[in-house]
Structures are given as C-alpha cells and as structure tokens.
Amino acid sequence: MIDLNDNASIAELARQQSLETGAKVYAVDASGKDAVYIDGALKRWAYLDDVEIIYDDADAERWEQNLHGTKH
C-alpha cells in the first residue's frame, strides 16, 4: 500500500502516470511543492490572472536573477 503522506512516492506515481498517458499530471514534488509532470518531466505551475504558467527550475532561476538584479 502507498503512503499518501509520502511526497516522494506521490511524485513518482505522478511521473509514471504522465509517462504512460502523455498527459499533464498535477501532484507535488518530493519536497511537497506544487508540481506538474508532462511526459514524465517535472515542471512547476502557477496561475497569474487565470492563465496557467508552467515553468521549470531553470526558468525560475533566470527570472530570479532578472527580477532581483543578481544576473552578472
């Protein structure tokens, strides 16, 4: 039986379902943050004015650098 409180297990199940179906599967990542799996790849998601934004960690890092002027 799967422990539904184990984020890592839930994340792996979502990843597998996404791989098998080719669909977006919303879940959490291993650390419990909101995530979406697309073709088995982990992405982040958010809504901005009713528009769904899907991004990955590399995008978030670039945005952080641009927004906070830490890009060199």
RODO-2510 file (C-alpha; in nm, 4 decimals, decimal comma):
residues 72
     n   res          X          Y          Z
     1     m     0,0000     0,0000     0,0000
     2     i     0,1199     0,3506    -0,0803
     3     d     0,1582     0,6084     0,1954
     4     l    -0,0344     0,9098     0,0641
     5     n     0,1604     1,1325     0,3037
     6     d     0,4925     1,0373     0,1399
     7     n     0,5577     1,3146    -0,1121
     8     a     0,8379     1,1254    -0,2874
     9     s     0,6074     0,8277    -0,3533
    10     i     0,3273     1,0512    -0,4802
    11     a     0,5697     1,2391    -0,7056
    12     e     0,6980     0,9137    -0,8553
    13     l     0,3447     0,7871    -0,9173
    14     a     0,2545     1,1129    -1,0917
    15     r     0,5697     1,0943    -1,3040
    16     q     0,4925     0,7368    -1,4079
    17     q     0,1302     0,8173    -1,4905
    18     s     0,2448     1,1130    -1,7003
    19     l     0,4913     0,8933    -1,8893
    20     e     0,2269     0,6298    -1,9569
    21     t    -0,0546     0,8619    -2,0607
    22     g     0,1351     1,1569    -2,2096
    23     a    -0,0953     1,3824    -2,0074
    24     k    -0,0281     1,6564    -1,7561
    25     v    -0,0480     1,5135    -1,4054
    26     y    -0,0711     1,7558    -1,1145
    27     a     0,0845     1,6472    -0,7869
    28     v     0,3619     1,7510    -0,5529
    29     d     0,7344     1,7039    -0,5885
    30     a     0,9396     1,5060    -0,3383
    31     s     0,9667     1,8122    -0,1113
    32     g     0,5918     1,8797    -0,1171
    33     k     0,5898     2,1783    -0,3562
    34     d     0,3217     2,2091    -0,6253
    35     a     0,4331     2,0373    -0,9434
    36     v     0,3039     1,9138    -1,2738
    37     y     0,4518     1,6264    -1,4710
    38     i     0,4482     1,6498    -1,8502
    39     d     0,5783     1,3468    -2,0389
    40     g     0,7358     1,2430    -1,7092
    41     a     0,9313     1,5667    -1,6679
    42     l     0,8879     1,7726    -1,3516
    43     k     0,7617     2,1269    -1,4060
    44     r     0,6308     2,3967    -1,1735
    45     w     0,2995     2,5696    -1,2233
    46     a     0,1158     2,8776    -1,1083
    47     y    -0,1823     3,0855    -1,2074
    48     l    -0,1469     3,4513    -1,2988
    49     d    -0,4735     3,6300    -1,3813
    50     d    -0,6425     3,2992    -1,4686
    51     v    -0,3572     3,1988    -1,7000
    52     e    -0,1703     2,8817    -1,6172
    53     i     0,2063     2,9325    -1,6206
    54     i     0,4198     2,6198    -1,6496
    55     y     0,7936     2,6549    -1,5973
    56     d     1,0942     2,4577    -1,4854
    57     d     1,3599     2,5275    -1,2244
    58     a     1,5997     2,6766    -1,4821
    59     d     1,3313     2,9287    -1,5853
    60     a     1,2694     3,0186    -1,2210
    61     e     1,6409     3,0787    -1,1653
    62     r     1,6611     3,3101    -1,4677
    63     w     1,3528     3,5023    -1,3530
    64     e     1,5005     3,5358    -1,0045
    65     q     1,8220     3,6783    -1,1476
    66     n     1,6381     3,9234    -1,3723
    67     l     1,3883     4,0371    -1,1101
    68     h     1,6415     4,0883    -0,8342
    69     g     1,9287     4,2175    -1,0444
    70     t     2,1627     3,9352    -0,9458
    71     k     2,2443     3,8453    -1,3057
    72     h     2,6063     3,9268    -1,3873
***
